[in-house]
Amino acid sequence: MSASLDRALTVLPAARAVPSDIEPWSRSLVRGARDVPALVERGLVAPGDAAALARVIERYGMLVSDYYLGLIDRDDPDCPIRKQALPDLAELAELPGERPDPIGDAAHGQAEVLVHRYPDRALLFPTFRCPMFCRYCFRKVALNDEPIRLRYALDGALDYLRSHPEIREVILTGGDPLMLSDERLGGLLERLTAIGIRRIRIHTRFPVTLPMRVDRALARRLARHRPLYLVTHFNHPRELTAESAAALGHLVDAGISVLNQSVLLRGVNADADVLAALFEGLLDHQVRPYYLHHPDLTVGTGHFRVSLDEGLSISAALRGRLTGLAWPTYVLDIPGGAGKVPVDSHWVRPLDPGVWRLESPIDGRIVRYVDPAVHPAGPGATA
């Protein structure tokens, strides 16, 4: 992140002062909402609800860019953009089996900013900052941690990668890697390429929540490091705007492979017609739907959760009506770090109503998964 943007993000929300030397995308971020009074000021939250919602963001931080706030339908209390972006009192409810680290990043942590779960690839966290704190995020607890000091942590991660030549792919995640300035991001990519990493993947929601960040200059810089794959995170067709189309166009024109992963969310996109419109819309922009994630057992996200049976029903309703290019793999991350599995496969088998047998593709361990959308008082998942 540039020094000028660092300065801007320290400005008190009420001041809304924006340094003149920062880029247009940064201005939208600085003018965004970081607290409940900012939402009241915009007419997005009733004044009488402010005190209760303040308790939510005391526990789980909030940041929404000015751009994404502008996508909210103020006349629709069930607006899918609103549900993803604005705090909800339901986040304060924690169910049995929910976890602060649902997919077990900590169990596979190596060095300070590296997770090595699968043999041939590793996650690298250059930052925990994001252009928006999505209310369903599976790392919503980690996003409240102390900022990553990449300049001090990166050497240890690179040393680990050098000593494990079986790692051929590095996935930049977070947080959002595009929160780094073009220069810092380019430098990171150069260091990864220099140690022999064959493929780089960047997971980012910027094309959705602040698409002006992705301009031609950034796309050209990323293209220098091909094969590089950029994975976006569109959840609803309303997010496919003219601005997001321009961002995706810059990436595609630069020769970057663009994929998308969505999360199946109650009240947002848990509907076959909505998902069909989303996936076909992505294809129109040469973005390949890659994964449809079942919601993780993250604390404070129970109101978004659908059951596995519901997810399978929605997935089945899409098969046959969409081209194979628009067909993502419906996946579940086994709680605790045992890996990702296709839901409609032998890795996932029903035992009893709402109870499933999950088999790890990494080490073969068996996990008993009690679906909290069916059994709210159940234990979640146990080995």
N, C-alpha and C positions, 0 to 999 in steps of 0.2 A: 504494500500500500504506500502511496506517495506521502511525503511529509506533510504536504498541504492538506490532504484528506485526513490524515491523523489529527491535524489541528482542528479541522472542521468537525470531526466526530466528537471532540471534547466540548464543543459549544453547548451550553445549556439549551434544552429543547425550546424554552420560551423565547430565547433570543433569536433563533433561526438565522443567525449571521452566517453568510457563506463567503469564504475567501474568494477573491476574484480570479485566482490562478488555478482553480480546480476545474476538471472537465465536466461537461454537461451531465454525464451519468452520475458523477459524484454529487452534483447539486441536487439531483432527485433524491439521493440517499440522505444527504444532510437535511433536506427539507421534509424528510419522512417523519413517521411517528415513533417515538420511543417510550411514551408513557400514556396513561389513560387521559389526562387533560388534553393532550393533542388530538385524541379521538373525539372527545367531547367538542372541542373547538371546531372540528370538521363536520359535526353533526352525525357522526357514525356511532356514537354511544350516548345514551340519555344521561343527563347529569345525575339522576338518582341512582344509576347503576355504577357510577364511577368508583365509589369507595370499595364495593365488593370486588370489582374487576382489578383494582389496584393490588389486592391480595394475590391475584393470579400472577401478575408480572413481577411481584416480589419474589416469587418462587421460580418462575420461568420467564426470562427476559423477553422483551418485545422490541422488534424493529421492523418497520414496513416502509418501503420506499414510497415516495410521493407518486410515482408512476403506478405501482400496484394498487395503492389506495384508490386511485382514479378508476380502477376497473370494477369497484364494488358498486352493486346496484343498491342505492340507498333505500329504495322502496320495497326491497325484498329481504325480509329477515332471514330467509333461508338461502341467500345468495351463496353459491359455492366458493366464490372468491373471499367473501367475508369469513366464512367458516375456516378457511385455511390460514387467514392472516390475523384475525382479531382474537383476543383472549376470550375464554369462556369459563364460567364458574365450574363447569364439569371437569376442568383440568385439575381441580383440587381433590377430586375423588380418586383414590388409589385402590385398585382391586387386588385380591390375593393373587400371587403369581406374577404381578407386574414387576418390572425391573428397571433400574436406572441405566443398565448396560445390557439391553435385551439380546444383542447378537454376540456378546462375549468378546468385544474388542480387547478388553483388559487381559483376558485369558491368553491372548495371542500377541500381546504387545512385545515389541523388541525395540530397543533404544527408546527415545522419548516420544518420537512422532511416527513410529512405524508399527504396523500390525501385519504379521505373517501368518495367515490362516491356511491358505492353500499352497501346495508345493511350488507352483510356477509363478505366483504373483503375490504382490504385497501392496498394502495400503500405506500411503504417506500423507500425513496431515500437515500441510504448510500453514494452516490457520484454522481457528475455530470461529472466525468472524463470518457473517453472512449478510447478504443484502436484505434478507427477511428471515425472521425466526418462525418457520412454519409450525403451526400449533400441534401438528401430529408427528413432528420430527422424532425419529428413533434415537437421535443424539441430543434431545432437548435438555437433558441434564448436563451433558458435557459442554454444551454451548454456553453455560453459565460459569465454566471453569476459568481460571486465569488464562490470559492470552498466551498463545504459543510464541516463544522467542526463537524463531526459525534460525537465525544466524548462529545461535549457540547449539541448537539441537540437530541441525542438518548433518554435521560431520559424523556424528555417531550413527545416524541412519545410513549414510553412504558407506561407512565402514562395514556395517552389517550386510548391505547389498553386495559389496565387493566380495565378502567372505562366503556368500551363498549364490554361486553362479547359476543354480537351478532356477533362481528368480529371473524370469525373462520379461515380465510385465510389471510396471508400477502404475498404480491407480492413485491419482491425486484427488483427495476428497477433503472433508472437513466437517464443519464450516464449508466455505466455498473458495476454491483455489483462485478464482478470478477476482477475489478481493485484493490480491497482490497487484502491484503496478505491472505494466507490461515489461518493464526492465527486470524487476525481481522475478517475475514468472519466467521470462526468457532465460535468465541466469540459472534458475533451478532446472529447467528443461535441458540446458546445455550440460550441466553437471551430471544429470542422469544419463544422457546420451554418452558422455565421455567415459563412464564406467561400464558401458556395454549393455545397458538396458535396451532390449529390442523393440518393445512396444510401450507406449505411454497412453494412459486413458485419463481423461479429466472429467470428473463428475461436477456439474455446475447447474444451478438454477437461475443464473443470470439471464439467459434468453427468455425466461418466463417472468421473472420478478423485476428485472431492470435491464431490458434488452439493449439499451443504448450503450452499455458497456462493451458490447461485441461489435466493434467497427472493423473496417477493412484492415487497418494497421494491426490490430490484435490478431485477426484471422491469418494475415500473412506471416506474422511472427510464429504462430502455432504451426503453420504449414511447413516451416523449416525443419520440424522434428517428426515428420511422418516416417513410419506409420504411427499416427496419433489419432485416437478416437475420442470424440467429445460426446458425453452422455448427458442429455438434458433431462428435465423433470417436469413435463407438462402433465397436469392431472385433469384438466377440463377444457373443452373446446373454446370456452370464453377467453382462455389465456392465449389463444392463437390470434393475435392482433397484427395490425400492419407493422408495428414496431418489432414484434417478435419475428415476423416474416422477414424483415430486413436483416435482423441479426443472423437468422438461420441461412439466409441467402449469402451473406458474407462468408460464412464457414464453408458452405457447399461450393461456392465459386472458388475458394482457395484450395479445394481438393481434400478437405477434411471429412472423414466419415462421421456422420452425426446419427446417434441413436437416442432413444428415449426410454426412460423407465418411469412408470406411474405407480402410485400406491392406491389400492382399492379402499375407498373411504366412504363410510356411511354418511349420507347427506351431501356428498360432493359428486361422486361418480359411480356409486355402486348400482349401476343401471346399464343394461346392455346397449340401449340406444345412445346413451351419453358416451360410452366408451367407443362405440362404433364411429360416432361422429369425430371423436378425438383422434382415433387411430388413422382414419381416412384423411383427416385434415393434416396430420403429421406427414403422411405419405405425399400429399400435395406439395409439401416443402422439402421433399427428398430426405425426410427423417424416418428412420426405421424403428417402429415400436419394438422394444427389446425385452423388457421385463414388465410384468404386472405383479407388484408385490402385495402379498397378504400383509395386513397390519401386524407390526411387531408387538410384543408384550411390553410396551413402553409405559412407564408411569404417567398417569394423567392423560391417557389417550383412549380410554374405554369408550367414550361417546362416538368415536370414529370407527369402531371395530365392527366388522361383519363376521359371520361364522364361516368356517371352511365350507360347509355345505352350501351356503349362499354364494360364496365365491365360485365354487365349482359350477353351480347352476348358471351364473352370469357368464362364466367362461364358455360353457357348453352352448349357450344361446348365441355366442359370437361365431362359433365354429360353423363354417358353411356359408355364412353371410358375408364374410370378409375374405379378400385375397390373402394368401399366405404371407405376403409382404407386410400386411397390417396385423399379423397375428403374433402378439408377444407371448413369451413363456410365463405362465402363472406360477409364481414361486413363493416359497415360505422359507425364511431364515430360521433354522432350528434354534430355539432359545438356548443361550449359554455358549454359543460359538461352535456348534457342531456342523455348520455349513448350510448351504442353500440347496433346496430340493424342489423340483417341479411338483406341484400339488397333485396333478393328475398322473401319477407315476407309482411304481412299486415302492418308492421310498416313503410314501404316505399311505397308510392303510387304516380304515376304520376298525375300532375295537367294539365300542358301544356308542349309542347316540351322544355326539359331542365329545367323544374320546377317541384319540388317534394314536397310532404307532408310527413314529418317525424314525427313520434310519439314516445315520450320518453317512454322507458320501466320502468323508475324510478318514474316519477311523472305524466305521461300522457300528458305533455305539447306538443303542436303542433308547429313544426318549419317549416317554408317555406324555402326550399333550392333551390337557383338558381344556377344551375350547372355552375361553371366558365369555364369548358372545352367547354361549349356550348354558354354561354353568358359571355364573359370576362369582360364586363362592368357592370355586374349585382351586386347586393348587397351581394351575398354569401348566408348567412342564417340569418333569422330573426324569432323571436318568434311570 
